[in-house]
Amino acid sequence: MSLKNSSAKTKIPKVLKNKLNIIKVNHIYKKFEKFLDLKDNFIVAVSGGPDSLALAFLSKIYSIKNKLKVKYYIVDHKLRVESTAEAKYVKNILKKLHINAEILSWRGTKPKNNIQSSARVKRLELLFSKCRELGITKILLGHHQEDLFENFFIRILRGSGLKGLISFGKKTKIDNITVLRPLINQKKEDLIIVSKKVFGFYVIDPTNSDKKFLRVRVRKLLKTLKNDGLSEKKFNDTIFNLKKSNDVINYYVNKNLQSNTFYSHKEKQLIISNKFFDQPYEIVFRSLSESIKLVGKNYYASRGRKIDRVIQDIQKKASLRCTLGNCIIEKVNQTVIISKEC
């Protein structure tokens, strides 16, 4: 390919450039560009909401400027009758701005409980599958500043520990794939502006006003707390201080894993010495949780109370065999062995 042709390929199409030249949109893009700072090819999840549509546009500009390959996927969970038609409509809207998206469908029986949580897990499963298929290790999601606030309080209500409270940030690594949230420092009202200015459209999810969902109730609570003085700065200061404490714990968790575990590639087992459990409880808890997630190749860690029960059984019983997180956990003499279920 000639240099001339290579340069032409990186030129921003006129229709996109005109949108980028809108003063407010350009200001939001510059903030996005500085915060993302990504040099690898990536995948973008698009839902049709204002946040993900804004992400689609901003990431398209970023990919062109940085000569990166990007793939866009719309996940149709098929939880509403109109979801498939919406997905197709969003796909056509994106195409008008040189953003080619593929629709991924969640097929099979849908859960009756924990619907939103199950949908999030299924979305990641579908996206991770595409990552492996394409050899891409970065996924961009459209979570924004308000999502960060909401997630923090939802986890408080669910009794999460320190790690759970601060884990929803710019970057999360799961099974060698990095999930990035480059809008986490952007306000939703600004992302709505981008969607309106660029696409003149966005999908309004009816569940966003359904009070049977915890997230909707927390959103209402946050409005009250903001009126009572909860500011962005105060919240960010709290998160920053919690992250410093979490870094200390992570240091000792990593040290425990390095010193007191051994992975046998031949047997495909993680072997844990008895010294692994001679640490403060939080270190043991996180170390075992990470071990199970690693061996079981899970997207998320197992529930805390189940980890607690396994630790108690290991400490009390002379021998043990149980299953958790797609793993078989065995205690033989003073050694614990974790292997993946067949």
C-alpha positions in Angstrom: 0.0 0.0 0.0 1.4 3.4 -0.9 2.0 6.2 1.7 -0.7 8.3 -0.1 -3.3 5.5 0.3 -2.4 4.9 3.9 -2.8 8.6 4.7 -6.2 8.7 2.9 -7.5 5.8 5.0 -6.9 7.7 8.3 -8.8 10.8 7.1 -11.9 11.6 9.1 -15.0 11.4 6.9 -16.7 14.8 6.4 -19.9 13.8 8.2 -18.0 12.8 11.3 -15.7 15.9 11.1 -18.7 18.2 11.0 -20.1 16.6 14.1 -16.7 16.8 15.9 -16.4 20.5 15.1 -19.4 21.3 17.2 -17.8 23.2 20.1 -19.4 21.2 23.0 -18.9 17.8 21.2 -15.2 18.7 20.6 -14.7 19.6 24.2 -16.1 16.3 25.3 -14.0 14.4 22.8 -10.7 16.1 24.0 -11.5 15.0 27.5 -12.3 11.4 26.2 -9.1 11.3 24.1 -6.9 12.3 27.0 -8.5 9.9 29.5 -8.6 6.8 27.2 -4.9 6.9 26.0 -5.2 3.5 24.2 -2.8 2.1 21.6 -4.4 -1.3 20.9 -7.3 -2.4 18.7 -10.5 -2.7 20.6 -14.2 -3.7 20.7 -17.1 -1.3 21.6 -20.4 -2.4 23.1 -23.3 -0.3 21.9 -26.8 -0.5 23.4 -28.6 2.5 21.8 -28.7 4.5 25.0 -27.1 8.0 25.0 -24.0 6.9 26.8 -23.1 4.1 24.4 -24.0 6.1 21.3 -21.7 8.8 22.5 -19.1 6.2 23.1 -19.6 4.9 19.6 -18.9 8.3 18.0 -16.1 9.3 20.3 -14.3 5.9 19.9 -14.7 6.1 16.1 -13.0 9.4 15.9 -10.3 8.1 18.3 -9.7 5.0 16.2 -9.3 7.0 13.0 -6.9 9.5 14.6 -4.8 6.7 16.1 -5.0 4.3 13.2 -6.6 1.5 15.3 -9.0 -1.2 14.3 -12.3 -1.1 16.1 -15.3 -3.5 16.1 -18.8 -2.4 17.2 -21.3 -4.9 18.7 -25.0 -4.3 19.7 -26.1 -6.9 22.2 -29.8 -7.9 21.8 -30.8 -9.5 25.1 -34.3 -10.3 23.7 -35.8 -9.4 27.1 -38.3 -7.1 25.5 -40.5 -7.7 22.4 -39.2 -4.5 20.7 -35.5 -5.2 21.4 -34.6 -6.8 18.1 -36.3 -4.0 16.1 -34.4 -1.4 18.3 -31.1 -3.2 17.7 -31.6 -3.1 13.9 -32.6 0.6 14.0 -29.5 1.5 16.1 -27.4 -0.4 13.6 -28.8 1.6 10.7 -28.3 4.9 12.6 -24.6 4.1 13.3 -24.0 3.1 9.6 -25.0 6.6 8.5 -21.9 7.8 10.4 -19.5 5.2 9.0 -19.9 3.0 12.2 -20.5 -0.6 11.1 -22.0 -2.7 13.9 -22.9 -6.3 14.3 -25.8 -7.6 16.4 -25.1 -10.3 19.0 -28.2 -12.1 20.3 -28.8 -13.8 23.6 -30.5 -17.0 22.7 -32.0 -19.5 25.1 -34.1 -19.4 28.2 -34.1 -16.1 30.1 -34.0 -16.0 33.9 -37.0 -14.9 36.0 -34.9 -13.4 38.8 -31.8 -11.1 38.8 -32.6 -10.2 35.2 -30.4 -7.1 34.9 -27.4 -8.9 36.6 -27.8 -11.9 34.3 -28.1 -9.7 31.2 -24.8 -7.9 32.2 -23.0 -11.3 32.5 -24.4 -12.6 29.2 -23.3 -9.4 27.5 -19.7 -9.9 28.7 -19.8 -13.5 27.7 -20.8 -12.6 24.1 -18.2 -9.8 23.9 -15.5 -11.9 25.4 -16.2 -14.6 22.8 -15.7 -12.0 20.1 -12.5 -10.9 21.7 -11.0 -14.4 21.6 -12.3 -14.9 18.0 -10.6 -11.7 16.8 -7.5 -11.8 19.0 -8.5 -8.5 20.7 -7.9 -7.9 24.4 -9.7 -4.5 25.0 -13.4 -3.9 25.4 -14.9 -0.4 25.8 -18.1 0.0 27.8 -20.2 3.2 28.1 -20.5 3.5 31.9 -20.4 7.1 33.0 -19.9 9.1 36.2 -23.5 8.6 37.5 -23.1 4.8 37.0 -20.0 5.0 39.2 -22.0 6.7 42.0 -24.9 4.2 41.6 -22.7 1.2 41.6 -21.0 2.2 44.9 -24.2 2.6 46.8 -25.7 -0.6 45.3 -22.7 -2.5 46.6 -23.1 -1.0 50.0 -26.7 -2.2 50.1 -25.5 -5.7 49.1 -22.9 -5.8 51.8 -19.8 -5.6 49.6 -16.4 -5.3 51.1 -13.6 -2.8 50.2 -12.7 -4.5 46.9 -16.3 -4.5 45.7 -16.9 -0.9 46.6 -13.9 0.4 44.5 -13.7 -2.2 41.7 -16.0 -0.3 39.3 -13.5 2.1 37.8 -11.7 3.0 34.5 -10.2 -0.5 34.1 -11.0 -4.1 35.0 -9.0 -7.1 33.9 -10.9 -10.4 33.5 -9.3 -13.5 32.1 -6.6 -11.6 30.2 -9.2 -9.2 28.7 -9.3 -5.6 29.8 -12.7 -3.9 30.2 -12.3 -0.1 29.8 -14.8 2.6 30.9 -13.5 5.7 29.2 -16.6 7.7 30.0 -16.4 7.1 33.8 -15.3 10.7 34.3 -18.0 12.1 32.0 -21.4 13.3 33.1 -24.5 11.7 31.6 -26.0 15.1 30.7 -22.9 15.7 28.4 -23.3 12.3 26.8 -26.9 13.1 26.0 -25.7 16.2 24.3 -23.3 14.2 22.1 -26.1 11.8 21.2 -28.5 14.5 20.3 -25.9 16.6 18.3 -24.4 13.6 16.5 -27.2 11.2 16.0 -30.3 13.2 16.9 -31.6 10.1 18.6 -31.1 7.7 21.5 -33.1 4.8 23.0 -34.9 5.4 26.3 -34.9 2.1 28.3 -38.3 1.7 30.0 -36.6 -0.2 32.9 -34.9 3.1 33.9 -38.1 4.2 35.6 -39.2 0.9 36.9 -38.9 1.0 40.7 -38.8 -2.8 41.1 -35.1 -2.5 40.1 -32.6 -1.6 42.8 -30.6 0.7 40.5 -33.7 2.9 39.9 -34.3 3.2 43.6 -30.7 4.0 44.3 -30.8 6.7 41.5 -33.6 8.4 43.4 -31.7 8.2 46.7 -28.7 9.8 45.1 -30.7 12.8 44.0 -31.7 13.3 47.6 -28.0 12.9 48.8 -26.8 15.4 46.2 -29.3 17.9 47.5 -27.9 17.3 51.0 -24.3 18.0 50.0 -22.9 14.8 48.3 -20.6 16.4 45.7 -18.5 14.9 42.9 -15.3 16.0 44.7 -16.4 14.4 48.1 -17.3 11.2 46.4 -14.0 11.0 44.4 -12.0 11.8 47.5 -13.7 8.8 49.3 -13.0 6.5 46.4 -9.4 7.6 46.2 -8.8 7.0 49.9 -10.4 3.5 49.7 -8.3 2.6 46.7 -5.1 3.4 48.7 -6.1 1.0 51.4 -7.1 -1.6 48.7 -3.6 -1.3 47.1 -2.0 -2.4 50.4 -4.2 -5.4 50.6 -3.6 -6.3 47.0 0.2 -6.2 47.6 -0.1 -8.9 50.3 -2.6 -11.0 48.3 -0.2 -11.1 45.3 2.7 -11.9 47.7 0.6 -14.8 49.2 -0.3 -16.2 45.8 3.3 -16.0 44.6 4.8 -17.6 47.7 2.3 -20.2 48.6 0.7 -21.5 45.4 2.1 -23.5 42.5 0.3 -24.2 39.2 1.1 -27.6 37.7 0.6 -27.3 33.9 1.0 -31.1 33.6 -1.8 -31.9 36.1 -3.7 -28.6 35.4 -4.0 -28.0 39.1 -3.3 -25.2 41.5 -1.6 -26.5 44.6 -1.9 -24.4 47.7 0.4 -24.9 50.8 -0.8 -24.6 54.3 1.0 -21.3 54.8 -1.5 -19.8 52.3 -4.0 -19.8 55.2 -1.6 -18.4 57.8 -2.5 -14.8 56.7 -5.0 -12.2 57.9 -8.5 -13.3 56.9 -9.0 -10.7 54.1 -5.8 -11.8 52.5 -6.8 -15.4 52.6 -10.3 -14.6 51.4 -9.1 -12.6 48.3 -6.3 -15.1 47.6 -8.7 -18.0 47.5 -11.2 -16.1 45.5 -8.6 -15.2 42.9 -7.4 -18.8 42.7 -10.9 -20.1 42.0 -11.5 -17.5 39.4 -8.2 -18.2 37.7 -8.6 -22.0 37.6 -12.3 -21.9 36.8 -11.8 -19.3 34.1 -14.7 -17.3 35.4 -15.7 -13.7 34.5 -16.6 -12.9 38.1 -15.5 -14.1 41.5 -17.7 -16.5 43.4 -20.1 -15.1 46.0 -18.4 -14.0 49.3 -20.5 -16.2 51.6 -19.6 -19.3 49.6 -15.8 -18.4 49.8 -16.3 -17.9 53.5 -17.8 -21.4 53.9 -15.0 -23.1 52.0 -12.3 -21.4 54.1 -14.0 -22.5 57.3 -14.3 -26.1 56.0 -10.6 -26.1 55.0 -9.6 -24.9 58.4 -11.8 -27.2 60.4 -11.8 -30.5 58.4 -8.9 -32.9 58.0 -10.1 -33.7 54.4 -12.4 -32.0 52.0 -13.9 -32.2 48.5 -16.3 -29.6 47.2 -17.1 -27.7 44.1 -17.3 -23.9 43.5 -16.9 -21.6 40.6 -16.4 -24.4 38.0 -13.7 -25.8 40.2 -13.1 -28.9 42.4 -11.5 -28.0 45.7 -9.8 -30.8 47.6 -7.9 -30.9 50.9 -5.4 -33.7 51.2 -3.3 -33.8 54.4 -2.2 -30.1 54.7 -2.4 -29.3 51.0 -5.3 -27.8 49.1 -5.7 -28.6 45.4 -7.9 -26.7 43.0 -8.7 -28.1 39.6 -11.2 -27.2 36.9 -14.4 -29.2 36.7 -14.6 -31.3 33.5 
